[in-house]
Amino acid sequence: MPDTVTDERHWTEAAYFSYGTQYYVAARFAVSNRLTHVAGQLFHHAIEFYLKGVLSRTMPYDDRKDLNHRLNEMWRLFKQVAGQPDLKRFDYTIRTLDWFRDLRYPDAPRALTPRTFVLSWVDDDPPSPESEDDRKFYLLAPSLIEELVRTIYLLAGADIEAIRRTLAPPALHVFDHMDPIRC
């Protein structure tokens, strides 16, 4: 007899990864057109869905919902679940993407604070961040986000082929060729 709880969790995780991939592909299209704020928001949503997909294995729906859109908190929980010390290298990227949470509301206090978001293809280490309260400059590096996405997929053991089958050819091209120069 099938385990309905396990089947439901598998379906939930797969749905999160499918939606996350749709956001990710849309973000890559936005990057190719230098739509920085839109790309940042879409990347934020993509990472949020990937992280919630993994967290759905152990965290009930209401608890995931209570996380709202707070990537920093999701990331902290994900790192605990993953148990990989080298994930710290993505902390800057997560903190940067988390700022896009409030930009969807242009009149939110955080959104009104002057900030500079720069798209960059540079693979160098991110700059040393200022304190989060005083931070004015944000490097949105699609190559670092791509590495983050690949890492989450790897650690989650996500069924990439099942997700690929849901994508139309142009989206599949972006997903399969994450190199920003080719998208």
CORSUL-V775391 format. One record per run of one state. SS is the DSSP state (~ for helix, > for strand, _ for the rest). FROM is the first residue (numbers start at 1). TO is the last residue. Records with the same first field share a line. If there is no record, write none. Layout:
# CORSUL-V775391
SS=FROM-TO + FROM-TO
This chain:
# CORSUL-V775391
_=1-3 + 33-35 + 56-60 + 67-70 + 83-84 + 104-108 + 113-115 + 120-136 + 141-141 + 157-159 + 165-168 + 177-183
~=4-32 + 36-55 + 61-66 + 71-82 + 85-103 + 109-112 + 142-156 + 160-164 + 169-176
>=116-119 + 137-140
